[in-house]
Structures are given as C-alpha cells and as structure tokens.
Amino acid sequence: MATVRIELPHHAYDIRIEPGGLEELGASVRALAPHGQCGLVADPVVRDLYGASVEASLVEAGYGVVSAQAGAGEEAKNLASVEEIYQVLLEARLERRSPVIALGGGITGDVAGFVAATYLRGVPFIQCPTTLLAMVDSSVGGKTGVNVLQGKNLIGAFYQPDLVVADPLVLNSLPPREMRCGLAECVKHAVIRDESLFGFIGDHHKEILALSSNEVVELVRRNVEIKAAVVMEDEREGGVRAHLNFGHTFGHAIESTMGYGAILHGEAVGLGMLAASRAAAEFGLCPSDLPATIAELLSAIGLPIRADLPDNSSLGRAMRHDKKVANDLVRFVLPRGLGQVEIRDDLPETCVDAGWEFIRS
C-alpha cells in the first residue's frame, strides 16, 4: 500500500494505492462520512465485476446503498446522465451528509463527481477508479464535468473528493486497450515533469502491461505524486496545472471531430502529445528529435501514432471551442524537452499544421 496526501487550503484528502482496498471500502467511507445512506454510481460492466463486493462492504459498514447507473463511453458523459442520477438520489431521499461513491473509470468519476458537487449543493464524494487512466489522472484533483455538442468537459465544476481508493487488483479485468490508454497519461506526466519516469516506463512497460504488481504500484504512486504536486500548487488551473493539458488541446479536437468513442481518450491524448511536440519542434522550442522519441515509446506501448484525421480547418474549429481558449487565443502546452513544458498562445498556424501532418495517416 502507498498513500499520497493532497493538502489544499480548504480541503485535504488521501489517495490510497492499495491492493484489495475495495474490499475494505465500507470502513474507509464510514470513517469519513458516517451517515445512514450512500449513493453508489457505477457503469454496468464495473457493477457486474465489483458491485456486489463493494456493496457488501458498504452494507457491513452500516450503509443503505442506493445504486445508480452511469452509462459507458463518452457518448454517455452528458447532462442527461446527470439528470438520471439526480432522480435516483432524490427518490431515495439522500441527504447532504450522504456520500456519493464513484466506482468505475474516468467517465464515471467525472459524471458522479459533478453529481456530488451539485446535488443539494454538494455532498461527500469518494473516488474508486477502476482503470489505470482514472487512477493516475482523472480521479485526483477535483475536476468533474460532462461533454456537450460544442466540446469536451465544457460543463463541470472543481470539486475535490474526500478519499480516493485505487485498487490495482481491479486492473486484471481491464481490457489491454484501456490499459495502454492509461499509460498514455503516464507518458504525459513524464514529459511535463519527470524525465526519469519516462525512462521507467520505457524500461518496464512490458511488466506494467503484464500487470506485475510491484511495477504497477510504483507506476501509479509516481504518477499520483506528480498529479498531487501540481494540484497543490495550482488547484484551479490558473498556472502550472494547465501543464497537465499537454496533448489535450490537440487530443480533444481529434475526439470531437472523429466522434466520441471512435477513438479512446488515452489514444487521442497520445496522438495529441505527438502533434504538440512536432508543433513545438517546428516552432524551435524543443529538440527536433523529441517527437520521434515520444512516438517510439508510445508505439512500444501499443498506442497509435497515426490517425485518419479530418481536414485541418475542421480540427482548428474544434480547437477554438476548447475551454482553455483565452481572449480568443488557443493556449498550447508545448514541450521544451523531457520533463519541461511551457504554455504559448502565439503558435503560428503553420506549426499547428505541421503537428497535424505528423500524425496524419
């Protein structure tokens, strides 16, 4: 077991990386939110795999469990899903002290977190991520929200959880494609903050993909420490937290133009990192060989490094709907080298186009 603590001026909580942690979830939640009822939000696949054992743990701890379903896939990450969960909680008369627990991947956590932030103007929130992507990224830091037609995550709230329980044992049921998507976010953390983590992933990606316990726990711990440090420095993305968007400005444009679900989020982020690094190289900001270095690692992991993209003008329009646009200027997170990035809003269109062409199949 490893524990990473997030200390914010208004709130503090633990991220527990604990094999078997879901089996003890009831006692952990009871210590933080001792109330008679709790809401459990899970997608159907995760519920079938782990719902019974998690509910048994919560019942043993004295909770009445109110179950609500979160849809699977980006197409279900919308306000209609939020409304359906509200209705379940309201009909069960969950109160302001009743915790809402998210059991699932990043989509479930984002939707359930937005519900927790807004139901009765805020109730206790527990994250139980069941994908690598959610463990190392979306479950930590308090970003919640849903997609709308104009773009990804444009409706949401910053709402910190009261506890995150990451149980690496559940990764045994994760499809290999999803595991690789999680590793894309780990590569992102390495590029923005920790060159040695980039080397660790390169040296141990085979063991990680084979779910070797020691390597997986070490991977999650190191990534959570990076995410926690950034969040504690800049909770609401006024400065360095925006560095975590490396690959996302390009990646979100890929997702929205190709269609949510046509490409997985981690795959889009991986492609976005390549496009951003190629744009940075064209701009003269990073070494010319950096895009190939990142591409080599992503390819070794098994992630796509090329895609059948739409035209650049469509991608550009999608970029301008990104929530990181400021004063009508797209803000890009660009690498200077491994372990260092900066934010620029003066990237010429020729450099952006070079990024797109680098990943176009």
ZALOZA-78479 format. One record per residue: x, z, y of N, C-alpha, C in turn. Coordinates in steps of 0.001 Angstrom, whole numbers, padded with zeros to 6 digits, always signed. Each point is the difference from the previous one (the first is absolute). Layout:
<sites>
XZYXZYXZY
...
</sites>
This chain:
<sites>
+000840+000000-001195-000840+000000+001195+000876+000000+001246
-000426-000760+001009+000653+000006+001308-001090+000153+001047
+000292+000717+001061-000954+000198+001082+000641-000397+001316
-000722-000810+000777+000431-000384+001342-001034+000553+000969
+000461+000687+001037-000884+000647+000964-000079-000811+001282
-001206-000219+000476-000203-000610+001315-000453+001083+000966
+000738+000173+001069-000303+000995+001025-000287-000732+001306
-001249+000080+000447-000413-000588+001259-000444+001118+000944
-000046-000227+001302-000382+001074+000930-001363+000614-000298
-000919-000808-000523-001363+000463-000223-000346+000183-001472
+000899-000348-000912-000370-000050-001412+001250-000075-000869
-000065+000599-001181+001106-000094-000957-000577-000144-001398
+000701-000744-000850-000456-000143-001374+001143-000421-000900
-000223+000173-001317+000995-000348-000999-000354-001306-000691
+001021-000753-000350-000122-001116-000933+000688+000440-001279
-000751+000198-001050+000541+000472-001275+000153-001182-000957
+001221-000227-000436+000289-001046-000984+000170+000732-001319
-001052+000026-000786-000078+000944-001124-000602-000661-001236
+000811-000311-001007-000568-000480-001260-001011+001007-000552
-001210-000474-000284-001057+000890-000467-000750+000707+001112
+000286-000343+001238-000618+000690+001128-001508-000147+000067
-000546-001121-000487-001450-000179+000048-000730+000982-000907
+000656+000436-001060-000640+000952-000902-000168+001367+000641
+000786+000283+001029-000086+001284+000706-000639-000166+001374
-000672-001121+000229-000498-000303+001334-000993+001043+000503
-000882+000460-000868-001030+000949+000426+000586+001236+000660
+001006+000600-000628+000615+001199+000570+000681-000311+001320
+000614-001185+000098+000679-000379+001238-000990-000171+001143
-001131-000637-000280-001013-000203+001035-000650+001319+000376
-000283+000834-000982-000636+001296+000253+000833+000851+000951
+001314-000073-000123+000875+000783+000874-000079-000446+001456
-000401-001259+000218-000041-000547+001356-001404-000050+000586
-000991-000264-000829-001370-000197+000482-000978+000694-000932
-000058+001333+000078-000856+000764-000931-001471-000098+000376
-000653-001018-000534-001415-000207+000274-000707-000350-001293
-001346-000009+000024-000754-000185-001226-000070-001422-000509
+000089-000973+000915-000112-001392-000393+001188-000811+000502
+000236-001116-000680+001002-000954+000477-000498-001402-000286
+000476-000934+000792-000304-001405-000233+001193-000674-000645
-000238-000729-001074+001066-000717-000699-000270-001491+000115
+000893-000716+000679-000157-001435+000225+001036-000725-000841
-000459-000871-000902+000917-000745-000879-000571-001373-000272
+000890-000965-000266-000504-001313-000406-000320+000042-001492
-000789-000933-000508-000480+000076-001389+001123+000040-001034
+001061-000755+000200+001080-000031-000983+000696+001350-000081
+000325+000559+001139+000679+001292+000025-000921+001098-000528
-001279-000091+000352-000937+001006-000503-000040-000011-001529
-000029-001187-000600-000030-000083-001456+001264+000606-000621
+001140-000168+000670+001267+000472-000545+000199+001499+000212
-000277+000478+001206+000393+001373+000363-001132+000849+000560
-001167-000608+000214-001082+000748+000624-000425+001227-000780
-000111-000128-001309-000491+001130-000808+000945+001191+000072
+001304-000249-000130+000956+001116+000026+000081+000626+001387
-000076-000827+001053+000033+000546+001354-001263+000811+000277
-001158-000532-000385-001242+000759+000196+000026+001303-000776
+000532-000013-001228+000075+001232-000795+000866+001038+000696
+001096-000427+000586+000871+000921+000722-000705+000587+001219
-000763-000831+000708-000721+000475+001176-001134+000950-000386
-000722-000322-001072-001075+000878-000468+000563+001338-000453
+001128-000035-000697+000638+001240-000445+000401+000873+001186
+000312-000647+001115+000369+000752+001202-001219+000468+000788
-001200-000327-000494-001219+000509+000621-000725-000958+000920
+000366-001275-000037-000645-000975+000871-001176-000683-000686
-001017-000287+000795-000992-000982-000383+000496-001348+000504
+000148-000964-000889+000630-001266+000353-001060-001049+000302
+000068-000563+001193-000873-001086+000414+000827-001279-000035
-000362-000913-000888+000807-001202-000210-000558-001180+000780
+000903-000702+000657-000353-001224+000723+000967-001098-000407
-000472-001213+000010+000819-001115-000467+000579-000775+001178
+001294-000276-000094+000656-000908+000937+000203-001325-000710
-000338-001069+000643+000174-001305-000620+001465-000338-000192
+000268-000896-000921+001368-000422-000275+000307-001265+000788
+001210-000089+000533+000441-001201+000683-000249+000048+001500
+000776-000821+000728-000095-000033+001460-001394-000389+000477
-000717-000785-000795-001328-000434+000424-000980+001168+000085
+000320+001136-000649-000868+001172+000046+000434+001001+001069
+001061-000309+000712+000517+000917+001030-000688-000330+001316
-001254+000444+000101-000803-000380+001159-000966+001121+000370
-000700-000201+001104-000910+001033+000489-001205+000194-000917
-000375-001024-000758-001102+000154-000943+000358+001020-001079
+001244-000028-000476+000448+000977-000984-000018+001409+000580
+000432+000126+001240-000019+001306+000674-001427+000527+000079
-000931-000854+000385-001399+000406+000119-000556+000474-001344
+000342-000692-001075-000479+000408-001327+000510+001388-000368
+001263+000287+000316+000557+001322-000306-000654+001069+000868
-000214-000300+001297-000718+000945+000866-001324+000419-000642
-000758-000985-000495-001315+000295-000536+000081+000950-001191
+001002-000218-000870+000165+000888-001161+000300+001427+000464
+000909+000141+000947+000379+001333+000473-001148+000675+000739
-000736-000770+000799-001117+000587+000741-001126+000440-000927
-000283-000813-000995-001059+000372-000942+000362+001262-000784
+001287+000201-000257+000454+001204-000709+000198+001174+000946
-000179-000235+001301+000110+001031+001032+001391+000644+000022
+001030-000829-000112+001351+000540+000168+000174+000499+001428
+000668+001135+000112+000158+000654+001290+001382-000261+000582
+000210+000536+001201+001243-000280+000714+001226+000590-000694
-000181+001026-000816+001132+000595-000735+000202-000638-001368
-000856-000940-000367+000107-000644-001310+001095-001057+000028
+000986+000090-000895+001071-000999+000019-000442-001336-000599
+000555-001071+000549-000141-001337-000580+001333-000364-000636
-000053-000432-001259+001200-000309-000774+000019-001487-000311
+001089-000662+000337+000175-001417-000314+000831-000117-001262
-000555-000641-001014+000691-000219-001260+000102-001503-000224
+001175-000559+000265+000159-001438-000161+001170-000524+000796
-000010-001299+000216+001072-000645+000732-000213+000060+001503
+000749-000841+000715-000033+000051+001444-001350-000329+000599
-000737-000915-000606-001317-000362+000522-000948+001182-000092
-000008+000665-001141-000839+001180-000163+000391+001083+000991
+001296+000218+000157+000461+001023+000933-000356-000311+001439
+000127-001273+000393-000331-000389+001370-001486+000178+000287
-000844-000421-000951-001446+000102+000191-000441+001469-000039
+000443+000729-001018-000388+001408-000115+000536+000816+001166
+001190-000345+000474+000562+000703+001150-000813-000227+001255
-000480-001226+000201-000853-000274+001158-001319+000750-000128
-000522+000075-001218-001213+000799-000230+000266+001461+000355
+001095+000556-000492+000321+001403+000273+000193+000251+001494
+000584-000959+000695+000252+000160+001433-001278+000000+000816
-001035-000658-000496-001210-000227+000801-001239+000714-000524
-000024+000358-001288-001157+000719-000551-000067+001390+000635
-001115+000299+000640-000161+001265+000723+001149+000248+000980
+000588-001097+000497+001105+000028+000969+001287+000589-000574
+000101-000024-001329+001269+000384-000614-000124+001099-001028
+000399-000299-001241+000003+000987-001089+001382-000002-000649
+000350+001029-000776+001305+000015-000684+000174-001233-000875
+001240-000482-000071+000269-001263-000696+001219+000157-000897
-000160-000401-001269+001069+000067-000992+000261-001408-000518
+001266-000412-000011+000392-001310-000531+000609+000161-001392
-000533-000760-000963+000563-000057-001345+000299-001468-000318
+001127-000506+000478+000311-001423-000193+000329-000313-001448
-000503-001131-000478+000217-000373-001402+000778-001303-000139
+000490-000557+001109+000882-001161-000048+001315+000365+000677
+001058-000708-000338+001277+000249+000649-000094-000284+001493
-000695-001073+000358-000159-000363+001404-000638+001140+000787
-001043+000589-000544-000665+001106+000694+000870+001248+000022
+000744+000255-001064+000842+001197-000049+001074-000006+001070
+000627-001162+000195+001157-000043+000896-000383-000354+001427
-001247-000435+000227-000325-000495+001336-001351+000481+000495
-001079-000564-000480-001284+000166+000682-000566+001412-000089
+000356+000778-001029-000550+001347-000126+000669+000997+000937
+001119-000386+000591+000787+000897+000837-000101-000444+001458
-000397+000886+000875+000071-000323+001422-001299-000079+000746
-001134-000028-000695-001271+000158+000686-000675-001245+000521
+000490-001191-000350-000715-001205+000419-001170-000258-000943
-001177-000183+000574-001187-000326-000790-000689-001179+000664
-000846-000708-000752-000729-001074+000648-000478-001076-000944
-000674-000987+000593-000587-001092-000764+000278-001329+000706
-000265-001074-000720+000181-001346+000536-001315-000511+000595
+000122-000922+000938-001142-000751+000515+000385-001480-000006
-000943-000848+000339+000273-001436-000061+001194-000401+000869
+000194+000704+001114+001069-000386+000922+001391+000411-000478
+000086+000886-000996+001322+000394-000468-000012+001273-000819
+001187+000380-000420+000189+001103-000942+000218+001317+000751
-000712+001036-000431+000181+001362+000508-000275+000123+001497
-000921-000803+000514-000279+000057+001426-000962+001124+000373
-000710+000560-000982-000896+001129+000229+000527+001175-000814
+000304+001118+000661+000546+001127-000755+000326+001173+000889
+000737+000947-000562+000365+001219+000717+001300+000550-000575
+000742+000701+000839+001103+000813-000498-000601+001325-000450
+000122+000314-001276-000582+001239-000536+000881+000482-001137
+000746+001069+000253+000960+000464-000987-000689+000697-001175
+000492-000229-001218-000543+000738-001147+000446+001459+000033
-000610+000797-000834+000414+001396-000148+000966+000170-001164
+000040-000989-000876+000905+000031-001152+000066-001404-000581
+001176-000372-000496+000162-001229-000772+000592+000390-001347
-000654-000402-001070+000496+000254-001356+000298-001349-000640
+001276-000292-000163+000433-001258-000623+000481+000303-001410
-000763-000418-000983+000316+000246-001406+000580-001274-000610
+001328-000070-000189+000619-001231-000514-000484-000417-001381
-000586+000930-000764-000457-000342-001345-001106-001051+000032
-000773-000051+001087-001102-000964+000045+000508-001433+000142
+001251-000165+000378+000542-001350+000145+000108-000723-001332
-000090+000735-001106+000030-000634-001319-001183-000940-000212
-001087+000214+000725-001178-000869-000145-000062-001060+001093
+001002-000043+000864-000011-000946+001105+000440-001378-000479
-000735-001054+000334+000444-001355-000371+001372-000287+000603
+000854-000701-000732+001352-000294+000514-000004-000654+001370
-000974-000856+000271-000056-000658+001312-000171+001024+001119
-000834+001015-000239-000208+001043+000999+001252+000857+000176
+000706+000234-001084+001237+000763+000094+001017-000743+000863
+000091-001295-000183+000926-000792+000812-000408+000024+001476
-001304-000002+000256-000463+000077+001388+000435+001311+000648
-000037+001073-000751+000485+001269+000526+001471-000041+000334
+000752-000678-000821+001437-000118+000258+000280-000803+001273
-000898-000889+000374+000185-000731+001255+000040+000960+001183
-000872+000998+000001+000005+000981+001082+001268+000864-000047
+000504+000246-001190+001256+000752-000118+001156-000798+000604
+000025-001300-000254+001012-000858+000609-000140+000036+001517
-001240-000005+000485-000239+000095+001444+000639+001259+000582
-000243+001140-000621+000600+001253+000480+001518-000096+000015
+000562-000621-001027+001458-000122-000080+000540-000835+001145
-000677-001111+000307+000490-000887+001060-000088+000681+001356
-001051+000774+000239-000157+000580+001336+000812+001276+000200
+000344+000719-001111+000586+001316+000197+001183+000355-000895
+000170-000618-001163+000937+000569-000972+000614-001092-000867
+001183-000447+000380+000692-001033-000759+000310+000462-001423
+000277+001307-000179+000312+000500-001345-001207-000086-000918
-001222+000141+000551-001212-000162-000806-000136-001449-000455
+000384-000935+000850-000012-001419-000378+000889-000198-001228
+001173+000629+000006+000899-000094-001145-000564+000685-001233
-000653+001159+000197-000613+000721-001124-001058-000861-000683
-000838-000650+000790-001036-000858-000581+000636-001168-000731
+001029-000588+000600+000683-001104-000657+000627+000403-001315
+000582+001202-000050+000677+000480-001212-000973+000462-001078
-001181+000478+000399-000886+000676-000956-001389-000616-000100
-000215-001212+000539-001361-000541-000030-000508-000226-001421
+000881-000294-000931-000460-000187-001378-000516+001302-000584
+000731+001095+000225-000452+001300-000492-001283+000435+000692
-000103-000289+001296-001208+000365+000741-001204-000758-000543
+000162-001297-000217-001112-000799-000526-000344+000388-001433
+000979+000561-000731-000254+000511-001350-000548+001416+000036
-000200+000545+001208-000604+001320+000224+000839+001125-000575
+001312-000115+000126+000878+001105-000353-000250+001152+000971
-000328+001171-000535-000492+001109+000827+000980+000407+001091
+001272+000172-000351+000964+000465+000990+000118-000964+001174
+000113-001283-000294+000155-000993+001066-001260-000115+000858
-001177+000108-000636-001246-000119+000756-000176+001199+000930
+000239+001203-000487-000118+001184+000855+000985-000075+001164
+001229-000422-000289+001004-000140+001051-000419-001068+001017
-000531-001104-000483-000455-001065+000894-001109+000507+000915
-001007+000639-000574-001127+000480+000810+000484+001043+001004
+000821+000927-000440+000496+001048+000908+000734-000596+001192
+000918-000918-000256+000796-000555+001084-000858-000778+000987
-000980-000728-000526-000874-000753+000884-000929+000903+000797
-000528+001027-000642-000875+000930+000712+000782+000736+001087
+001251+000337-000263+000820+000653+001027+000172-000902+001217
+000204-001295-000230+000120-000938+001121-001310-000066+000773
-001099-000167-000719-001302-000103+000676-000321+001288+000747
+000282+001147-000608-000282+001284+000640+000822+000181+001270
+001267-000377-000047+000865+000138+001171-000519-000850+001158
-000428-001208-000302-000523-000892+001043-001296+000564+000578
-000889+000475-000863-001284+000533+000461+000215+001237+000871
+000914+000882-000394+000247+001199+000791+000607-000325+001359
+000741-001083+000066+000592-000423+001265-001010-000689+000898
-000975-000678-000613-000915-000832+000784-001294-000163-000780
-000913+000973+000126-001200+000005-000827-000916-001183+000284
-000160-000366+001265-001038-000965+000367+000539-001366+000419
+001186-000303-000494+000563-001337+000126+000233-000402+001454
+000534+000949+000773+000373-000338+001358+001435-000468+000116
+000769+000141-001087+001410-000362+000044+000490-000428-001363
+000822+000875-000644+000688-000421-001226-000942-000187-001180
-001190+000597+000030-000899-000211-001135-000379-001468-000144
+000036-000709+001108-000272-001429-000074+001018-000733-000856
+001184+000619-000222+000988-000623-000876-000547-000193-001408
-000944+000868-000394-000591-000105-001338-000821-001272-000161
-000255-000686+001105-000743-001256-000062+000895-001193-000301
+001271+000251-000295+000881-001110-000378-000632-000800-001141
-000129-001294+000206-000618-000870-000998-001504-000094+000102
-000624+000908+000759-001461+000053+000010-000631-000964+000997
+000654-000280+001118-000589-000933+000951-000111-001390-000627
+001073-000454-000625-000063-001252-000755-000907+000162-001224
+000136+001131-000707-000739+000207-001238-001497+000064+000187
-000470+000686+001053-001433+000072+000246-000572-001370+000341
+000782-000819+000715-000456-001359+000301-000148-000819-001285
+000930+000207-000933-000092-000680-001296-001263+000427-000732
-000254+001308-000042-001186+000508-000694-001288-000544+000610
-000109+000067+001312-001267-000354+000636-000270-001501-000073
+001040-000826+000024-000222-001451-000060-000172-000497-001431
+000683+000636-000952-000131-000421-001394-001210+000636-000666
-000516+001089+000603-001147+000693-000562+000414+001277-000691
-000612+001119+000425+000324+001282-000623-000294-000063-001493
+000963+000397-000805-000144-000052-001444+000662-001206-000611
+000161-001080+000769+000694-001180-000531+001476+000297-000209
+000518+000859+000848+001375+000477-000125-000046+001507+000201
+000746+000742-000776-000025+001450+000115+000799+000454+001218
-000345+001176+000502+000609+000489+001234+001520+000101-000115
+000479+000567-001096+001445+000143-000162+000708-001342-000061
-000652-000980-000610+000574-001348-000040+000072-000600+001398
-001067+000204+000779-000018-000521+001368+001051+000685+000858
+000194+001294-000191+001025+000725+000759+001385-000514-000368
+000231-000238-001283+001289-000552-000411+000271-001337+000660
-000989-000880-000004+000142-001296+000673+000182+000193+001506
-000725+000971+000549+000116+000272+001425+001382+000495+000388
+000611+000807-000860+001367+000452+000273+000971-001176+000028
-000192-000931-000917+000875-001172-000040-000186-000858+001252
-001260-000203+000396-000259-000794+001201+000580+000685+001233
-000172+001325+000082+000516+000738+001159+001521-000029+000044
+000630+000124-001162+001472-000008-000015+000536-001389+000340
-000686-001041-000473+000448-001351+000346-000203-000273+001491
-001105+000498+000557-000228-000145+001431+001063+000750+000798
+000372+001201-000485+001034+000781+000677+001348-000700-000051
+000300-000610-001145+001260-000738-000118+000017-001199+000937
-001121-000701+000084-000108-001144+000914+000169+000452+001451
-000448+001197+000295+000077+000586+001347+001402+000538+000304
+000843+000069-001043+001346+000526+000165+000080+001511-000031
-001032+000639-000559-000064+001462+000009+000657+000620-001223
+000008-000698-001124+000548+000550-001233+000926-001036-000640
+000832+000432-000963+000870-000952-000691-000806-001114-000663
+000553-001171-000033-000718-001160-000526-000285+000112-001491
+000785+000829-000716-000203+000124-001442-000990+001102-000377
-000510+000750+000994-000915+001102-000327-001283-000487-000673
-000655-001066+000471-001215-000454-000698+000240-000292-001477
+001127-000619-000322+000294-000305-001404+000262+001270-000794
+000623+000998+000631+000265+001281-000683-001305+000687-000368
-000938+000030+000939-001301+000622-000275-000764-000819-001028
+000060-001328+000129-000703-000860-000957+000527+000196-001411
+001302+000191-000147+000592+000186-001327-000548+001252-000673
-000129+001098+000774-000531+001233-000580-001483-000140-000328
-000770-000569+000918-001432-000172-000267-000233-000884-001222
+000791-001046-000134-000124-000886-001158+000360+000727-001284
+001045+000840+000041+000396+000769-001185-001106+000956-000427
-000712+000542+000973-001112+000899-000300-001160-000769-000635
-000103-001292+000316-001088-000814-000524-001058-000325+001030
+000334+000197+001280-000943-000296+001072+000167-001447+000454
-001072-000609+000492+000122-001382+000481+000834-000066+001269
+000796-001049+000134+000770-000203+001222-000392-001319+000684
-001013-000668-000529-000571-001196+000602-001519+000058-000178
-000724-000653+000911-001463-000031-000096-000518-001307+000572
-001169-000405-000469-000670-001206+000482-000778+000375+001259
+000676+000007+001134-000566+000504+001237-000873-001042+000695
-000967+000466+000800-000717-000927+000880+000909-000431+001150
-000525-000776+000912+000823-000504+001104+000399+001133+000946
+001091-000213+000726+000554+001037+000867-000958+000428+001107
-000815-000924+000486-000935+000368+001069-001048+000991-000505
-000479-000184-001232-000955+000963-000577+000650+001360-000184
+001232+000012-000482+000725+001249-000168+000232+000677+001348
+000322-000792+001016+000220+000557+001327-001250+000628+000581
-001147-000641-000197-001259+000585+000489-000276+001324-000693
+000271+000074-001299-000196+001259-000729+000931+001082+000530
+001221-000360+000315+000953+000964+000566-000520+000599+001305
-000624-000807+000817-000443+000493+001305-001172+000949-000105
-000636+000072-001172-001058+000990-000239+000571+001310-000543
+001307+000041-000218+000611+001196-000569-000148+001164+000977
-000240+001206-000541-000213+001164+000870+001252+000407+000754
+001157-000537-000372+001254+000352+000690+000264-000888+001216
-000911-000936+000283+000141-000819+001199-000163+000889+001227
+000907-000139+000983-000068+000775+001241+000204-000942+001174
-000899+000106+001001+000056-000880+001165+000016-001477-000415
-000769-000273-001049-000145-001364-000533+001305-000556-000564
+000956+000892-000283+001261-000413-000604+000100+000583-001408
+000365-000840-000966+000195+000470-001370+001308+000779-000063
-000065+001202-000540+001183+000847-000122+000521-000109-001428
+001222-000470-000139+000612-000215-001305+001024+001093-000285
-000032+000488-001232+001063+000886-000478+001025-000877-000706
+001207-000037+000536+001022-000927-000485+001247+000770-000422
+000623-000427-001100+001206+000706-000466+001245-000419+000784
+000852+000988+000243+001338-000277+000511+001007-000044-001144
-000377+000603-001122+000819+000084-001202-000674+000971-000931
+000587+000261-001150-000601+000955-000933+000054+001398+000599
-001176+000631+000124-000081+001352+000526-000282+000080+001486
-000229-001125+000666-000205+000026+001443-000912-001140+000434
-001040+000356+000773-000926-000993+000538-000256+000304+001469
-000597-000961+000690-000447+000238+001364-001269-000801+000250
-000717+000369+001048-001269-000645+000342+000243-000953+001158
-000488-001219-000156+000153-001007+001053-001350-000682+000254
-000263-000297+001244-001196-000770+000331+000366-001307+000695
+001293-000384-000113+000468-001218+000658+000531-001027-000999
-000540+000052-001230+000466-000918-001035-000546-001400+000271
+000852-000992+000181-000493-001362+000260-000801-000550-001179
-000929-000860+000304-000839-000587-001045+000827-000778-001008
+001123-000572+000441+000853-000733-000936+000559+000928-001075
+000286+001257+000373+000504+000970-000973-001102+000429-000964
-001206+000173+000535-001144+000330-000863-000228-001129-001000
+000037-001220+000479-000186-001145-000895+001093-000061-001064
+001228+000356+000377+001086+000021-000982-000282+001023-001086
-000604+001126+000397-000397+001005-000984-001023-000524-000983
-001018-000674+000542-001020-000568-000891+000594-001039-000940
+000864-000848+000501+000548-001055-000843+000910+000560-001091
+000623+001150+000252+000876+000607-000992-000757+000402-001261
-001288+000358+000159-000782+000466-001159-001040-001033-000441
-000061-001117+000661-001014-000992-000362+000442-000763-001261
-000906-000088-000969+000322-000694-001247-000257-001494+000122
</sites>
